[in-house]
Amino acid sequence: DCERCQCHSEDKRTAILYTLLSQNLGPSRGSHGPAHQRCLCHQRRTVCLRTPHITCQAASNVLVKTVSFMKNLPSFHLLPREDQLLLLDSCWVPLFLLGLAQEMVTFEVMETPGPSMLKKILLDGQSKRREPEWTQPTLAAVQRLQCCLNTFWSLDLSPKEYAYLKGAILFSPDVPGLRASLYIESLQREAQRALQEVLQPLHPEDQGRFARILLIASTLKSIPPALITDLFFRPVIGNADIVELITEMLYEITGRQLAP
């Protein structure tokens, strides 16, 4: 369903209005003919949270718990500060997503109202004077995120499974620039071994569960940090850098706080 165009079904009236108004814009401006102009495929539709206050609060709580997880790992703090920052920058998104899955955080989105075609016509030639707007997630991107969460919920992981899986994701020796990559690799193997040992008594009949968990966990890294930031945190932090805020939380640097 994600790849099907909905232009001629639920948005038929919008497509007609688009066609009528866009005739005044002329054939240039990067169009590729009438079919392209009428295309309002939902992959391109931008969305926002339906209940931002509730969802952003839940996301902020998950992020706090994610940072606490890193804080409470002595092996993480034994790493050089440079390596800690590299791992944080690389792994905060999949760790946060695991937190969303573990906390069973659900959310709904709705289509972001875009500027009308009439407004675009009236403001034609004045785009340079307009201030840049925040990037809005697309419906297709959010659907991919929700598919990842649904897949994790289908695994029904125990708290111990989540904990050891988070360790295996955090201690990623493949992050470029690490000084202690060999030590980090040993920490990852240790976390994976602990995860495997937990699985044996919990799921003795499911021999492929360990490989399946690691495979599904690897898909979390395909979720762009910009999507997570724009969807869950941009309404809270504005233009602030989310990684800088997480760093302040991790090292208890006084300053801005992440709170809706």
Secondary structure, 3 states (H helix, E strand, C coil): CCCCCCCCCCCHHHHHHHHHHHHHHCCCCCCCCHHHHHCCCCCCCEEEECCHHHHHHHHHHHHHHHHHHHHCCHHHHCCCHHHHHHHHHHHHHHHHHHHHHHCCCCCCEEECCCCCHHHHHHCCCCHHHCCCCCCCCEHHHHHHHHHHHHHHHHHCCCHHHHHHHHHHHHCCCCCCCCCCHHHHHHHHHHHHHHHHHHHHHHCCCCCCHHHHHHHHHHHHHHCCHHHHHHHHHHHHHCCCCHHHHHHHHHCCCCCCCCCC
